[in-house]
Amino acid sequence: MSGNGKLKVVINKPACCGYGVCAEICPEVYKLDEHGIVYVDDEIVPEGLEDKAREGADACPQSALAVVDA
């Protein structure tokens, strides 16, 4: 743990089934490609979106996302 207060998103792409719940909850962080698979423009969660990013990750039915200390 770096202790810098920043969070990053970790994606397990093979586990993603394209439900899109993460992108519905936090579209500022989670994007969906043309196949409905999640990706992020930047793995670092923007300041102020930490709770929303965690909520999106926690809502994933396949547990394909995690928000961890950067």
C-alpha atoms as one frame of an Amber mdcrd trajectory, in Angstrom:
protein
   0.000   0.000   0.000   1.426   3.328  -1.062  -0.478   5.493   1.394  -0.988
   8.252  -1.178  -4.771   8.022  -0.903  -5.212   7.186  -4.568  -7.202   4.220
  -5.759  -6.927   2.191  -8.928  -9.257  -0.134 -10.772  -8.192  -3.721 -11.417
 -10.148  -5.516 -14.156 -10.367  -9.263 -14.667 -11.480  -9.030 -18.314 -12.038
 -12.792 -18.783 -14.568 -12.671 -15.930 -16.541  -9.775 -17.456 -19.816 -10.939
 -19.002 -20.933  -7.507 -20.170 -23.764  -6.831 -17.739 -22.768  -3.136 -17.719
 -23.887  -2.484 -14.160 -20.540  -0.865 -13.351 -20.896   1.615 -16.236 -24.474
   2.421 -15.234 -23.369   3.244 -11.693 -20.108   5.044 -12.521 -19.829   5.949
 -16.222 -17.075   8.425 -15.377 -14.748   5.502 -14.626 -16.158   2.378 -16.284
 -16.611   2.212 -20.047 -17.878  -0.617 -22.238 -16.257  -1.623 -25.522 -18.166
  -2.650 -28.651 -18.649  -6.125 -27.138 -19.919  -4.797 -23.806 -16.697  -5.645
 -21.964 -15.541  -3.196 -19.334 -12.445  -1.031 -19.679 -11.154   2.188 -18.122
  -9.428   5.124 -19.773  -7.155   5.419 -16.733  -6.774   2.842 -13.977  -6.405
   5.628 -11.384  -9.794   6.639  -9.965 -10.348  10.408 -10.291 -10.545  12.316
  -7.029 -14.119  12.569  -5.807 -15.275   9.392  -7.561 -13.823   6.886  -5.110
 -17.126   5.856  -3.518 -18.938   5.658  -6.851 -16.106   3.587  -8.371 -16.202
   1.190  -5.407 -19.991   0.912  -5.717 -19.673   0.076  -9.420 -17.042  -2.562
  -8.739 -19.014  -4.076  -5.868 -22.136  -4.305  -8.066 -20.425  -6.489 -10.677
 -22.282  -9.836 -10.719 -19.096 -11.621 -11.858 -16.718  -9.887  -9.403 -14.616
  -8.836 -12.400 -13.656  -5.504 -10.832 -11.735  -4.407  -7.772 -10.828  -0.964
  -6.481  -7.561  -1.082  -4.560  -4.937   1.290  -3.183  -2.730   2.604  -5.974
